[in-house]
């Protein structure tokens, strides 16, 4: 087959032609995490989220009794931060990388298709960083990494504890009194789940976000304590013992985290824009042999609600 030659213009044209598709590519890189979270699009800088709280009761008939207490909207802000990246790259080096990983279909591809694959590859790499820092990102205005762009879920949790939005008195914070390990993980996690608000305990589709090491400790402890029980025919446990509605979600992003989160997919919000001209992905040439991959994008996280009926945070005790 003939040799494929990718020109600078091919890459620039592909970036323009497939702009909308390329902007969604970083989101595709989050697909595994987004199985357990809710994506909100069209968020430019910030949007109010939260829940409506109201109480109403029917009492014995009365012509004079009036309930004049207004519904309460507990608002939270889903803030997306505007970020950018400019990366110099050699077209040949990137082409060799994607070709070696079998992303392309062979030398017979049209040049424009390979160019499209190249810029898609870079956009996906950008998205992988968003995924990696969903929990531990800390906004730093003068930072230069993805982990400096926005506040991750653990960072927001710490802020809510400091502000008093999360507390043991409110019933949405649980403080572990001993470290969780392979000798006590089952009892510790079951006790944690039982301490949740009963409304949360009874919801469908509740998820327990936790470090993978803690999940592995649960598996080891479960096997050691109940291995002889007839119904225990699978070592992998998808749900918490006694809670068929609570699914384990072990995440590499929570390695070393001091928190676990018991909540629903609907409550874990990931915000992006994907709608305005401020967001863009382009390939430009400013040097003789080197191109620039240029991208701008909005991104952020938030809990829709931290009410005890919607979420319980566990603050872990380190060994």
N, C-alpha and C positions, 0 to 999 in steps of 0.2 A: 504493500500500500504506500501511497505517497506520503511524504512528510507534512505534518500539519504545522503551519506557521501562524501564530497568533500575533496580530498587530496591536499597537496601542489604540488605534481607532476601533478595533473590534471590541476591546474591553470597555472603552468609553461608551460606545453605542449600546452594548448590552446593558450597562448600568442605567442608561437613560430609558431604554426600551422596557426593561423589567423592573423599573423603580418600585412600583407598588408591591410586586412579588418579593423583591429584595428586602423591603422594609418589614415584611411579615416573617422573613427568614429567622431573625433573632427570636421571635416568638415561637416559631417551630422548634427551636433548640430548647425551649422550656416545656415541650409537650409532655414529658414524663411527670414533671412537677405539677403541671396544669391539670393532670388527671384528678388531682386532689385539691385544686384551688380554682378560683373564679377569675377569669380574665375580663377586665373592663376596658373597652376601647373608647377612643374619642376624648380622653382625659388630657387636657392641655393645662398644665401647671397644677390645678387642684379642682376637686369636686367634693361637695358635702355628701357624706354617706351616713348611715346610722339606722336607727329604728324608731318607730312610733310606739309610744307607751301610753296606754290609757286604761282606765278601769270603769266599768259600768255594771250596775246590778238592778234587777227587778225586785222591788219590795212590795209589801202589802199596798193595796190601792190607796192613793192619796192625791187629792186635787191641789195640794199646796207644795208638796215636796219636789224640789228641782235640784238636779245635780249640775252645778255650774263649774266644776273643776275641768279646766282645759286639758286636752291631750298634750303630752310632753314629747317633744322630738329631741332625742339624745344624739346630737350631731357629732360626727367625726370627719376629719378631712383626709381624703385620699389625695395625696400630693405626688405628682409626677415631676421629676426634675429633668431639665433639658441638658442633655449631654452631647459630647462630640468626640470624634476620634479622627486623626489623620495618620495613616500608616503608609510608610514607604515600602514598596515591595518590587521585586524583580518578577516580571511575568513568567520567565522561564522557571524560576525556582518554585513558584506556586503551582505552575502546571505540572512539574515533576512530582510535587507532593500529592496533588489530587489524582494524578494518573497512577501513582504507586499505590494509592488506597482504593483503586478500582471504582472511583466515582464516575469516571467517564466510561464510555462503552467501547472505546478502541480508537485506533488511528483514523478510522473511516468517518468519524463524526465531522460534521460541518464545523468550520472554524468558529462561527458565531455561537454554536451550541457549547463548544468547549470554553469560549470566553464567558458565556453565561454561567457555566458551571464554576469557573474560577471565582467570579465575584460573589456567587452564591456561597461558595466555600468560605470566603472571608466573612461574609455576613453571618453565617452560622457560627463561626468561631467567636464573633462578637456576642452573639446570643448566649453561648455557653458560659460566658463570664457573668451575665445576668443571673443565670441559673445557679451558678456556684455560690453567689453571694446573696441569695434571697433572704437568708436569715441574719448573716453577720455584717452586712454592709452598714457603714456609718457615714453619714453625709459630712463631707469636708469641702468647703467652698474652694479651697486652694489645692485640692487633691488632683491626681491625674490617672487614677485607676477606677475601674468599675465599682469596686468596693467603697469608693469615696463619693459616688454619684448620688446615692439615695440611702434611706434608712430601711434596713431589713427588718423582718418580723421580730427577731430577738432584740434589736435596738429599740424598736417601738415598745416592746414589752418592758424593757428597763425603764424607759421614759414614763410609761403608764404606772409603774410601781412607784417611781419617785413622785409623780403628781398625785398619787392616791386613787387613780382610776382602777387600779388592781390592788386588792388587799384581802387579807384573810377575813376581815370583818364583813366585807361585801360578798364574800363567798366565791370570788372568782380567782383567788390565789391560794395555792396549797404549798406549804413549805415542808419539804422532806426533812426528817430528823436524823436520817442515816443515809449513807451512800448506798446506791443501788448496785448490786453485783450478782454474780451467778448463784449465790446462796440465798438471796432474799427477793429477787426481782419479781417473782409471781405475787407474793404477798404485798410487796410495796406498790406495784402497779394496780393490782385489784383494789387495794385500799384507797389509792388515789382516785380511781374511777368511781368508787362508791361514795367518795366525799363530794362529788360533783352535785350540783343542783339537780333535783329529781326530774325537772323538765328536760334538762340536757341529757341525763341518763336515758331517758325514754325516747329521745329523738331518733329518727332513722338516719342512717348515713353519717354517724359520728366518726371522726378520725382522730387518732392519737399520733401526733407528729413527735418523733423522738430520734435520738442518735442511734445509728445502727448498732453500736456497741451495747447500748442498753437493751435493744431488741434481742441481740444475740444472748445477752445475759438471761433474759426472760426464757428463751428457748432452752438454754442449758439447765436452768433451774426447774423448768416445767418437766423436762425429760427426767431429771434426777428425782423429782418428788412424785411423779405420776406415771412413770414409764411402764409400770406393771398393770395399769388400768386397761381393761379390754378396749374401751372406746378410743384410747389414745393411739391411733394407728398411723398418725402422721406427725413427724417431728416439727414440720413447719406449721406455725400457728398464725392464722390470718386475723383472728379476733381475740380480744381479751377474755380470759376465762370468766364465764358468767355473764358476758355481755356480747351477744351475737351481733349487736348493732354497732359495736366499737371496733373499727378496723385499725390495725397497726399500719403506720406509714413511716417506716424507718428511712431516714434520709442522710446521705453523705454530707449534705450541707450543714447538718446539725452536729457534726463531729466537734467535741469539746464544748458544746453549748451548755449553758447552765439552766436552760428551760425546756420543758416539754409542754405541748399544747393539745388540749382536748377540745375539739370544736368541729365545725362542719365545713364542707367545701364552700358553701355560700358565704361563709364568714371570712375566708382567706382571700383577700382581694389583691390582684396584681393589675396595676394600671399602666396603660400605654396610650398613645394617641393614634397613629397610623392614618390620620385624616388631613392634616394641614401641610401646607407647602414648606413650613419650617423644617419638617423632617425630610431628609434626603440621603441618598446614597449615590456617590459619583466616583468615577475614576478619571484622574487628570494627570497630565504629564508636565513636569516642571524641570526635570533633569534629563540628561541624554539617554541613560539606560534604565532609569528608575521611575516608576509610576507612584501615584499617591491614591490610596483608597480613603475616601472622605465620607464620613457618615455623621448625621445628627439625629437624635432620637429622644423621646420622652420615656421615662420609666419610674415606677414607684410601687410601694406596697402599703397595705393598711388592713386592720381588722374592721369589718363593718360594725361590729359591736363587741364590747368587752363585758356586757352584762352576764351575770352568773348563769342565766338561762341559755346563753349562747356560747360561753367559753369558760374553761378552767385552765389556768396556767399552773404548772408544777415547777417550783424553784428547787433545783437539785442541790444536794449537799455533796460537795466534792470529797473524795476519799483522802 
